[in-house]
Every structure is written in C-alpha cells, then in structure tokens.
Amino acid sequence: MPDLPEEESRSVVDAALREYARLRELWIIICMMILPYSIIWLGMNFFKSAVWSLALYHGFCLLPGIICGREVFRKTLRVPTYLQLLGLVVASALFSFGTLFTYKHFGATVLSDTHVFELMKTLGYNRDIFTPLCIYIVVVNPALEELFWRGFVMNKLDELCPDSPHCGLIWSSFAYGAFHYPIMQLVMYPGWAEFGTVALMVYGAGLGVLYRKTNSVIMPALAHALLTDLSAVLLMLALFEKLNVR
C-alpha cells in the first residue's frame, strides 16, 4: 500500500487529535452533568443538611462550570425587555396561584405534610435560617443554575455535537431533572417522585427554549426564580400555615 502524502498524513493526524480533544471535553461535560446527582444525595442523606446540600451543589458542581465556561454564555447576558419582564410577572402570579391551589386541594395525594415538616427540621430548617435561606433560594440558586445548565452545559453540548440537533437542549434538560430525583424521593410518595422528576425535565426544556428564543440567559434565570423557586417558598409557607407552625 503506498504511503500517504505528508500533507494528507498530517491532516489525518490533526483530525484525529481534534476528535480526541472533542471527546475528552464531551466526557468532562458528561461528568459535570452527573456530579450534581451524587452531591445532592450526599448532602440530603449523609450530611442531612439543606445548607450543606446547597453549598456543595453550588460550590463544587455549578461554579467551576460557570467560571470555566463563561465565554460560552457571555454574549447572552442581555437584560430582558420591559414587555418580557411584564410577561414573567404575570406568569409568576398565575403559576403561584395554580401551585397553591393544587397543593390545597390535591397536596395530600402527592405528599405527607407531617413527613415533609419533619424532614425539613431534620435538614436543618429553623426560624433563624429560614428567611435568609429562602432569599438565597429565590435569588442566588436560579442565577447559578441557569448559568450552568442553560448557559454552559446546553451551549457546550451543542458546540461539541454539531451534527446532533437539539443535543444540548435534550441532555441538559434530562440531567437537570434527574439530579432533583433524590429530593423528590424524600418529599413525595412513590410514583409521584418519578412524575415530578420527569416534569422538571420538561420544565428544564422549556427554560432552554426560552433561552434560545430570547437569546438572553437572564430570561430563564428570572423565570426560574419567579416560577418554581418562588412557588417552592410559598409552598413551605402554606405548609407552615396548615400545620399552625409559628
């Protein structure tokens, strides 16, 4: 078999090296997507602390990706328009009302109020940290999650898999919903935990579409804060009211 010309040989080697670099980076992203599942499980089941769970998740899972991959989403740090903000406020009001209505009328089907309250106490929720923790959950958590899951992971997967349409949207949404499963298992009845996890995957995809449509990573961060995270805080307050917790 005749030897390849030097130029063609160099081209083949360069292509192989590029493919190796792509696959290596892809595996790093996959590991970063899987890590939150283990970290949340560790925080909830070993440390049994909501504060430690958030600290480990944000510090070891999200921040490294956000810092290292900031160039991927830097151009999409755009302030939403007034009309977009108004739409988010209206959607937040409707979503919060719907969440509280569903909890009031169907909550007992999904979870046990007493069990959730005891779990919250086990995880370190108390009067002293409740308010600052809720502020952190609504303000800091959605910003970090959206910069990581949508800004970094989704964009990076699309960049590394150019021949797979919607690869970033699908797999970032799947991983985003999946890492919530250890929390769902602790809070919800069997069957509902799985349903809630799938619902969060669909929700993550919705945030990804919102990001793509607006070309602003701030939009899904605000939607995340005003929809799910604010509703989670309102549900905790409704739980306390229902159980006459002061």
Order of alpha helices (4+ residues) and beta strands (2+ residues): alpha-alpha-alpha-alpha-alpha-alpha-alpha-alpha-alpha-alpha-alpha-alpha-alpha
